[in-house]
Amino acid sequence: METAEFQEKRSMQNNKKKPKQKRLLFILIGVLILIIGSGAGWYFGSQEGQLLRTLERDKVEFEVVKTQFELGVRELEEGRYENARKRFEYVIRIKPDYPGAQEKLTEVLIAQSIVNTPTPVPIPTLTPTPDFRGEQELFDQAWQFILVEDWDNAIYTLDLLRDKNLQFNPVEADGMYYIALRNRGVRRILQEGSLEPGMYDLALSERFAPLDNDADGYRTWARYYLTGASYWGIDWSQVVAIFAQIYPSFPNLHDSSGMTAQERYRVGLIKWGDALALQEEYCLAQEKYDLAFMLFLDESVSLAATAIYEACEKSKEPEETEAPPVTQTPTPTLSTTSETPQVTEETPVPTENTEGTPDPGGTPSP
């Protein structure tokens, strides 16, 4: 009897525990689903962000390659074959399958070979002064140039060493090439404004070792600058959009023209404002002028800025003063027409009384 009651109580306790266990199981499943969902969201979000960054980098790289190819075609037509060759080589190195690049490079090389072909006129040959320095001396001299940061002479001396003996200390020579080319490229970009030669030096240095983050960043800013400059005089909105990204970080970055990134941004704003003013978008034009004046108050365009400001204010006036005159216009017209007949009716009254009234004591004339 007691055993049956004990088993009944135990079964009742087990039945009470089962709902609690089910609730705990559901809670654990919910927590696992939440953790898995969060992890999946983070993973897919990071993948999407990486894809967007890759697409943006590819877009900028394509614009730079396109600009270099077009400049190379122009220089080929102008007979500047060496510059054109370097541009086409750069395009092929960045985008080997760029349409027409290989054909243009072949065309440049053929043109160079024709130009460099000696004429049949006999010319006295000059014997170059032989360089009697040995490999070790050239190696030491190149190292001294690197220590004093004379990158041009360091590269020149290393070229002499390679011409003399390609196998002399090849690993150390490669490292010296990397240092000299990397630093000369950075100097050309940041100090000399020679953006394309600087980018070319950095590309050559990558043959010996990967670029560090700083040098790669300078090369990226130089590409942005050249892309923005390619829109100069063509699309001012693109000029402003690109140089707005450059000038906060590198306001003094410039090319061979000497125009800094900040100056190109400022002038681009003014030119964009002028273009908007021609389209009668005066208030948008005023916004561009205001942004430009935040950088530098240019007195030479103050008259144009004032005219645009006044045109913007004037364009707002009809919205405020158009309604009142419409309701007041009929009132003075009605009052004027009602007064005019009153004057003409009163005028003949005194005339009839003085001339037409008969004399009571007189005799009427026959």
C-alpha positions as CSV (number, residue, x, y, z in Angstrom):
1,M,0.0,0.0,0.0
2,E,2.7,2.4,1.0
3,T,4.7,1.5,-2.1
4,A,1.9,2.3,-4.4
5,E,1.3,5.7,-2.7
6,F,5.1,6.4,-2.9
7,Q,5.2,5.6,-6.6
8,E,2.1,7.7,-7.2
9,K,3.7,10.7,-5.5
10,R,7.0,10.2,-7.4
11,S,5.1,10.1,-10.7
12,M,3.4,13.4,-9.8
13,Q,6.7,15.0,-9.0
14,N,8.2,13.8,-12.3
15,N,5.2,15.3,-14.1
16,K,5.7,18.6,-12.5
17,K,9.4,18.6,-13.4
18,K,8.8,17.9,-17.1
19,P,7.3,21.4,-17.9
20,K,10.3,23.1,-16.2
21,Q,12.7,21.0,-18.3
22,K,10.8,21.8,-21.5
23,R,11.0,25.5,-20.7
24,L,14.7,25.3,-20.0
25,L,15.1,23.4,-23.3
26,F,13.2,26.1,-25.2
27,I,15.3,28.9,-23.6
28,L,18.5,27.1,-24.6
29,I,17.3,26.7,-28.1
30,G,16.3,30.3,-28.3
31,V,19.7,31.5,-27.0
32,L,21.5,29.2,-29.6
33,I,19.3,30.6,-32.4
34,L,20.1,34.2,-31.3
35,I,23.8,33.5,-31.1
36,I,23.8,31.8,-34.5
37,G,21.7,34.6,-36.1
38,S,24.0,37.3,-34.7
39,G,27.1,35.5,-36.0
40,A,25.6,35.0,-39.4
41,G,24.5,38.6,-39.5
42,W,28.0,39.8,-38.6
43,Y,29.6,37.5,-41.1
44,F,27.4,38.4,-44.0
45,G,27.6,42.1,-43.1
46,S,31.4,42.0,-43.1
47,Q,31.4,40.1,-46.4
48,E,29.2,42.7,-48.0
49,G,31.4,45.6,-46.6
50,Q,34.5,43.9,-48.0
51,L,32.8,43.5,-51.4
52,L,31.8,47.2,-51.5
53,R,35.4,48.2,-50.6
54,T,36.7,45.9,-53.3
55,L,34.3,47.4,-55.9
56,E,35.2,50.9,-54.9
57,R,38.9,50.2,-55.2
58,D,38.4,48.5,-58.6
59,K,36.4,51.5,-59.8
60,V,39.2,54.0,-58.8
61,E,41.9,51.7,-60.3
62,F,39.9,51.5,-63.6
63,E,39.6,55.3,-63.7
64,V,43.4,55.7,-63.2
65,V,44.2,53.1,-65.8
66,K,41.8,54.7,-68.3
67,T,43.4,58.1,-67.7
68,Q,46.9,56.8,-68.1
69,F,45.9,55.0,-71.4
70,E,44.3,58.1,-72.8
71,L,47.4,60.2,-71.9
72,G,49.6,57.6,-73.5
73,V,47.6,57.7,-76.7
74,R,47.9,61.5,-76.8
75,E,51.7,61.4,-76.1
76,L,52.1,58.8,-78.8
77,E,50.4,61.1,-81.3
78,E,52.6,64.0,-80.2
79,G,55.8,61.9,-80.7
80,R,56.7,61.6,-76.9
81,Y,57.4,58.0,-77.2
82,E,59.3,57.4,-73.9
83,N,56.5,58.8,-71.8
84,A,53.9,56.9,-73.8
85,R,55.8,53.7,-73.4
86,K,55.9,54.1,-69.6
87,R,52.2,54.8,-69.5
88,F,51.3,51.7,-71.5
89,E,53.6,49.6,-69.5
90,Y,51.9,50.8,-66.3
91,V,48.5,50.1,-67.8
92,I,49.5,46.5,-68.7
93,R,51.0,45.9,-65.3
94,I,47.9,47.0,-63.5
95,K,45.3,45.6,-66.0
96,P,47.0,43.2,-68.4
97,D,43.8,42.7,-70.4
98,Y,43.0,46.4,-70.9
99,P,41.7,46.7,-74.5
100,G,44.2,48.2,-76.9
101,A,47.1,48.6,-74.4
102,Q,49.3,45.9,-75.8
103,E,48.8,47.1,-79.3
104,K,49.7,50.6,-78.4
105,L,52.8,49.5,-76.6
106,T,53.9,47.6,-79.7
107,E,53.2,50.7,-81.8
108,V,55.4,52.8,-79.4
109,L,58.3,50.3,-79.5
110,I,58.2,50.3,-83.3
111,A,58.2,54.1,-83.4
112,Q,61.1,54.2,-80.9
113,S,63.1,51.8,-83.0
114,I,62.6,53.8,-86.1
115,V,63.5,57.1,-84.4
116,N,66.6,55.5,-82.7
117,T,67.8,53.9,-86.0
118,P,71.1,55.6,-86.8
119,T,71.4,57.4,-90.1
120,P,73.9,56.3,-92.7
121,V,75.8,59.5,-92.3
122,P,79.2,58.6,-90.7
123,I,79.4,59.9,-87.2
124,P,82.6,59.8,-85.3
125,T,82.1,57.3,-82.4
126,L,83.0,58.5,-78.9
127,T,84.6,56.0,-76.7
128,P,82.9,56.2,-73.2
129,T,85.2,56.6,-70.3
130,P,85.5,53.1,-68.8
131,D,84.5,52.6,-65.2
132,F,87.4,50.9,-63.6
133,R,85.7,50.6,-60.2
134,G,85.2,47.1,-59.0
135,E,82.0,45.5,-57.9
136,Q,82.7,45.9,-54.2
137,E,83.5,49.6,-54.6
138,L,80.3,50.2,-56.5
139,F,78.4,48.3,-53.9
140,D,79.9,50.3,-51.1
141,Q,79.4,53.6,-53.0
142,A,75.7,52.8,-53.5
143,W,75.3,52.1,-49.8
144,Q,76.9,55.4,-48.9
145,F,74.4,57.2,-51.2
146,I,71.6,55.5,-49.4
147,L,72.9,56.5,-46.0
148,V,72.9,60.2,-47.1
149,E,69.4,59.7,-48.8
150,D,70.8,60.5,-52.3
151,W,68.3,58.2,-54.0
152,D,69.1,59.2,-57.6
153,N,72.8,58.4,-57.3
154,A,72.1,55.3,-55.4
155,I,69.9,53.9,-58.1
156,Y,72.4,55.0,-60.8
157,T,75.3,53.2,-59.0
158,L,73.2,50.1,-58.5
159,D,72.5,50.1,-62.2
160,L,76.2,50.2,-62.9
161,L,76.8,47.4,-60.5
162,R,74.1,45.2,-62.2
163,D,75.6,46.0,-65.6
164,K,79.0,44.9,-64.4
165,N,78.1,41.8,-62.5
166,L,74.4,40.8,-62.1
167,Q,75.3,38.1,-59.5
168,F,77.3,40.3,-57.1
169,N,75.5,40.3,-53.7
170,P,72.1,40.0,-55.4
171,V,70.0,39.8,-52.2
172,E,71.6,42.9,-50.7
173,A,71.4,44.8,-54.0
174,D,67.7,44.0,-54.3
175,G,67.1,45.4,-50.8
176,M,69.0,48.6,-51.7
177,Y,67.0,48.9,-54.9
178,Y,63.8,48.7,-52.9
179,I,64.9,51.3,-50.4
180,A,66.1,53.8,-53.0
181,L,63.1,53.3,-55.4
182,R,60.6,53.4,-52.6
183,N,62.0,56.6,-51.0
184,R,62.5,58.4,-54.3
185,G,58.9,57.6,-55.3
186,V,57.6,59.0,-52.0
187,R,59.8,62.1,-52.5
188,R,58.5,62.7,-56.0
189,I,54.9,62.4,-54.9
190,L,55.0,64.5,-51.7
191,Q,57.7,67.1,-52.4
192,E,58.2,67.4,-56.2
193,G,54.7,67.0,-57.5
194,S,55.9,64.4,-60.0
195,L,53.0,62.1,-59.3
196,E,53.3,59.8,-62.3
197,P,57.1,59.2,-62.0
198,G,56.6,58.7,-58.3
199,M,54.0,56.1,-58.8
200,Y,56.2,54.4,-61.4
201,D,59.1,54.3,-58.9
202,L,56.8,52.7,-56.3
203,A,55.6,50.1,-58.9
204,L,59.3,49.3,-59.6
205,S,60.1,48.9,-55.9
206,E,57.3,46.3,-55.7
207,R,59.4,44.0,-57.8
208,F,61.7,43.6,-54.9
209,A,59.4,43.6,-51.9
210,P,55.8,44.5,-51.0
211,L,55.1,48.2,-50.3
212,D,54.6,49.4,-46.8
213,N,51.2,51.0,-45.8
214,D,52.5,54.6,-45.9
215,A,54.0,54.3,-49.4
216,D,50.9,52.5,-50.7
217,G,48.7,55.2,-49.2
218,Y,50.7,58.0,-50.9
219,R,50.4,56.2,-54.2
220,T,46.6,55.9,-53.7
221,W,46.3,59.6,-53.0
222,A,48.3,60.3,-56.1
223,R,45.9,58.2,-58.2
224,Y,43.0,60.1,-56.7
225,Y,44.6,63.4,-57.6
226,L,45.3,62.4,-61.2
227,T,41.7,61.1,-61.5
228,G,40.3,64.4,-60.2
229,A,42.6,66.4,-62.5
230,S,41.4,64.4,-65.5
231,Y,37.9,65.9,-65.0
232,W,39.2,69.5,-64.9
233,G,37.2,71.7,-67.2
234,I,34.9,68.8,-68.1
235,D,32.8,67.9,-65.0
236,W,33.2,70.3,-62.0
237,S,31.0,68.2,-59.8
238,Q,33.4,65.3,-60.1
239,V,36.4,67.6,-59.5
240,V,34.8,68.8,-56.2
241,A,33.8,65.3,-55.2
242,I,37.3,63.8,-55.6
243,F,39.3,66.6,-54.2
244,A,37.0,66.9,-51.2
245,Q,38.3,63.6,-50.2
246,I,42.0,64.5,-50.7
247,Y,42.5,68.0,-49.3
248,P,41.6,67.3,-45.7
249,S,44.4,64.7,-45.4
250,F,46.9,66.1,-48.0
251,P,46.0,69.7,-48.7
252,N,49.4,70.4,-50.3
253,L,49.5,67.4,-52.6
254,H,50.2,68.8,-56.1
255,D,51.2,67.9,-59.6
256,S,53.6,69.5,-62.0
257,S,51.2,72.4,-62.5
258,G,51.8,73.4,-58.8
259,M,48.1,73.5,-57.9
260,T,47.5,71.9,-54.5
261,A,44.6,69.6,-53.8
262,Q,43.0,72.3,-51.6
263,E,43.4,74.9,-54.4
264,R,41.8,72.6,-56.9
265,Y,38.9,71.9,-54.5
266,R,38.4,75.7,-54.0
267,V,38.6,76.6,-57.7
268,G,36.4,73.6,-58.6
269,L,33.7,74.9,-56.2
270,I,33.8,78.4,-57.8
271,K,33.6,76.9,-61.4
272,W,30.8,74.6,-60.4
273,G,29.0,77.6,-58.9
274,D,29.4,79.5,-62.2
275,A,28.0,76.6,-64.1
276,L,25.0,76.4,-61.8
277,A,24.4,80.2,-62.1
278,L,24.3,79.8,-65.9
279,Q,21.5,77.2,-65.4
280,E,19.7,79.8,-63.1
281,E,20.3,77.6,-60.1
282,Y,21.4,80.7,-58.1
283,C,20.9,79.4,-54.6
284,L,22.9,76.2,-55.3
285,A,25.6,78.3,-56.9
286,Q,25.7,80.5,-53.7
287,E,26.3,77.3,-51.6
288,K,29.3,76.4,-53.7
289,Y,30.7,80.0,-53.4
290,D,30.2,79.9,-49.6
291,L,32.2,76.7,-49.3
292,A,35.0,78.1,-51.4
293,F,35.1,81.3,-49.3
294,M,35.5,79.2,-46.2
295,L,38.9,78.2,-47.5
296,F,40.0,81.6,-48.9
297,L,38.2,84.9,-49.5
298,D,39.0,85.5,-53.2
299,E,38.4,89.2,-54.0
300,S,38.6,88.5,-57.7
301,V,35.3,86.7,-57.7
302,S,33.5,88.8,-55.0
303,L,31.5,90.7,-57.7
304,A,30.2,87.4,-59.1
305,A,29.5,86.1,-55.7
306,T,27.5,89.2,-54.8
307,A,25.5,89.0,-58.1
308,I,24.7,85.3,-57.4
309,Y,23.6,86.1,-53.9
310,E,21.3,88.9,-55.0
311,A,19.8,86.6,-57.7
312,C,19.2,83.9,-55.1
313,E,17.4,86.4,-52.8
314,K,15.4,87.8,-55.7
315,S,14.3,84.3,-56.7
316,K,12.7,84.0,-53.3
317,E,10.7,87.3,-53.4
318,P,7.7,86.3,-55.7
319,E,6.7,83.6,-53.3
320,E,6.2,86.2,-50.5
321,T,4.8,89.3,-52.3
322,E,2.7,87.8,-55.2
323,A,-0.6,87.4,-53.4
324,P,-1.5,90.9,-51.9
325,P,-1.5,93.0,-55.1
326,V,-4.1,90.7,-56.8
327,T,-6.8,91.5,-54.2
328,Q,-6.1,95.3,-54.1
329,T,-6.0,96.0,-57.8
330,P,-9.8,96.5,-58.5
331,T,-10.5,99.0,-55.7
332,P,-8.9,102.2,-57.1
333,T,-10.3,101.5,-60.6
334,L,-13.9,101.5,-59.4
335,S,-13.6,104.7,-57.3
336,T,-12.1,106.7,-60.2
337,T,-14.8,105.9,-62.6
338,S,-17.6,106.7,-60.1
339,E,-16.3,110.2,-59.4
340,T,-15.9,111.4,-63.0
341,P,-19.6,111.7,-64.0
342,Q,-20.5,113.7,-60.8
343,V,-18.2,116.5,-61.8
344,T,-19.7,116.8,-65.4
345,E,-23.3,116.8,-64.0
346,E,-22.8,119.7,-61.6
347,T,-21.0,121.9,-64.1
348,P,-24.0,123.0,-66.3
349,V,-26.4,123.8,-63.4
350,P,-25.2,127.3,-62.6
351,T,-25.0,128.1,-66.3
352,E,-28.7,127.4,-67.0
353,N,-29.9,129.5,-63.9
354,T,-28.0,132.7,-64.9
355,E,-28.6,132.7,-68.7
356,G,-32.1,131.0,-69.0
357,T,-34.1,132.5,-66.1
358,P,-36.7,135.1,-67.5
359,D,-37.0,138.6,-66.0
360,P,-40.4,138.8,-64.1
361,G,-41.0,142.4,-65.0
362,G,-39.7,142.4,-68.6
363,T,-41.5,141.9,-71.8
364,P,-40.5,139.0,-73.9
365,S,-38.9,139.9,-77.1
366,P,-40.8,139.0,-80.3
